Amino acid sequence: MDLIKEPGHVNNRFSVGNPATGQQSTRFGAKWPNDVQDELVNLIEAAGLTLDAEDQTQLLQAVRALSSQGGIRFSLPGLMAAANPAGGLRILAKAGAIKEVACKLDGAGASADVTIYNAGSAVHTFTGLDSAGAAASSGLANTTVADLADITIGVANLSGSPANLRGYVIIG
């Protein structure tokens, strides 16, 4: 997402314009509203909701659901691939149970195996995760998380041109 940069913006803010000073009103291009729509859809879908044109409370539901579930977001720029498959990224988690994990791999032709670990035990492995789409899983093993436990994300079998791995772990 980015700030508005279309012609007529004032300090990256929308303007109604001012004919007396020659300031144009902000022209609307497609990029910025599409970026905002994509961000909102990502939030709603991350909460497990299905888009519904008749329900104008979905964003509120998603924020409430994700904030109460203890969601942990992660991003591995450049993937930081480590020889130790459980050593890619460590996150300290609050006590609870892992309810869902999701990952998305960015990069041209990128593919990798991504494993989420809870205190060293595998919770779920996304085998052959590729840049074509995101993957999510629930109904997981090893889900009880002790307070301040290590949640680790390991990356193995990289191919293509991986640029970034992002996702979330929901603990409730």
C-alpha positions in Angstrom: 0.0 0.0 0.0 1.2 3.5 -0.6 0.1 7.1 -0.1 -1.9 8.8 -2.8 0.4 10.2 -5.5 -2.1 11.0 -8.2 -2.1 14.5 -9.8 -3.6 17.2 -7.6 -2.6 15.6 -4.2 -1.3 17.9 -1.5 1.3 16.3 0.7 -0.1 12.9 -0.3 -3.6 13.8 0.8 -6.7 14.3 -1.3 -7.7 17.8 -2.3 -10.9 19.3 -3.5 -8.8 21.9 -5.3 -8.9 25.6 -5.2 -9.7 27.5 -8.5 -8.6 30.8 -7.0 -5.0 29.5 -6.4 -4.9 27.1 -9.4 -4.7 24.0 -7.2 -6.3 21.1 -9.0 -8.6 18.6 -7.2 -7.0 15.2 -6.8 -7.5 13.0 -9.8 -8.3 9.4 -9.1 -6.3 6.7 -10.7 -6.9 3.0 -10.2 -3.8 2.0 -8.3 -4.5 3.6 -4.9 -8.1 2.4 -4.5 -7.1 -1.0 -5.7 -4.3 -1.1 -3.1 -6.8 -0.1 -0.4 -9.3 -2.7 -1.5 -6.6 -5.4 -1.6 -5.4 -4.5 1.9 -9.0 -4.6 3.3 -9.7 -7.9 1.6 -6.5 -9.4 3.0 -7.5 -8.4 6.5 -11.0 -9.9 6.1 -9.8 -13.1 4.6 -7.0 -13.5 7.2 -9.7 -13.5 9.9 -11.3 -16.5 8.1 -14.3 -14.6 6.7 -15.7 -14.9 3.3 -16.4 -11.6 1.4 -20.1 -10.7 1.5 -21.3 -7.6 -0.4 -24.4 -7.4 1.9 -22.4 -7.4 5.2 -20.9 -4.0 6.0 -19.5 -5.2 9.3 -16.8 -7.6 7.9 -13.8 -5.3 8.5 -14.9 -4.7 12.1 -15.4 -8.5 12.6 -12.0 -9.2 11.2 -10.2 -6.7 13.4 -12.0 -8.0 16.5 -11.3 -11.6 15.5 -7.6 -11.1 14.8 -6.9 -8.9 17.8 -8.6 -11.4 20.1 -6.9 -14.5 18.6 -3.3 -13.4 19.3 -2.3 -13.4 15.7 1.4 -13.2 15.0 2.5 -11.8 11.6 5.9 -12.6 10.2 7.9 -11.6 7.2 11.3 -13.0 6.0 12.7 -10.6 3.5 15.1 -12.4 1.2 13.9 -15.5 3.1 17.0 -15.7 5.4 17.2 -19.4 4.6 19.2 -21.3 7.2 20.8 -24.7 7.0 19.0 -25.5 10.2 15.4 -25.9 9.0 13.9 -24.7 12.3 16.2 -21.6 12.5 14.7 -19.2 9.9 12.8 -17.0 12.4 12.0 -17.1 16.1 9.0 -15.5 17.7 8.1 -15.5 21.4 4.4 -16.4 21.8 1.9 -16.1 24.5 0.3 -19.1 26.1 -2.6 -20.7 24.2 -3.2 -23.1 21.3 -2.2 -22.6 17.7 -5.4 -22.4 15.7 -4.2 -21.6 12.2 -1.0 -20.9 10.3 -0.7 -19.3 6.8 2.1 -18.5 4.5 2.7 -16.7 1.2 5.9 -16.9 -0.9 6.8 -14.0 -3.2 9.2 -14.2 -6.1 9.3 -15.2 -9.7 9.0 -19.0 -10.0 9.8 -19.3 -6.3 9.1 -22.6 -4.4 10.0 -23.8 -0.9 9.0 -26.1 1.9 8.0 -24.0 5.0 7.6 -25.6 8.4 6.1 -23.9 11.5 7.6 -25.2 14.8 6.3 -24.9 18.4 9.1 -25.4 20.9 11.0 -27.5 18.4 8.1 -29.8 17.3 6.6 -29.4 13.8 3.1 -27.9 13.8 2.7 -27.9 10.0 4.7 -28.1 6.8 3.7 -26.4 3.6 5.4 -28.6 1.0 6.1 -27.0 -2.3 4.7 -23.6 -1.3 4.9 -21.4 -4.4 4.3 -17.9 -5.5 1.0 -18.7 -7.2 -1.0 -18.2 -4.0 -1.2 -18.3 -0.2 -1.7 -21.5 1.8 -3.4 -21.8 5.2 -4.0 -24.7 7.5 -6.0 -25.5 10.7 -6.5 -28.7 12.6 -2.8 -28.8 13.5 -0.6 -31.0 15.7 1.6 -29.9 18.6 -0.6 -26.8 19.2 -0.3 -26.2 22.9 1.9 -23.1 23.4 3.5 -22.3 26.8 3.9 -18.7 27.8 6.9 -17.1 26.0 7.4 -20.3 23.9 9.5 -20.2 20.7 7.5 -20.4 17.5 10.0 -20.8 14.7 9.5 -20.7 10.9 11.9 -22.9 8.9 12.5 -22.7 5.2 14.0 -25.5 3.1 14.3 -26.7 -0.5 14.3 -23.2 -2.1 14.1 -22.9 -5.8 13.3 -20.1 -8.3 13.8 -16.5 -7.2 12.3 -16.2 -3.7 12.0 -12.6 -2.5 9.9 -12.8 0.7 8.0 -15.2 2.9 5.1 -13.7 4.9 2.3 -15.1 6.9 0.7 -15.4 10.3 0.3 -17.8 13.2 -3.0 -17.4 15.2 -2.8 -18.4 18.9 -6.0 -18.4 21.0 
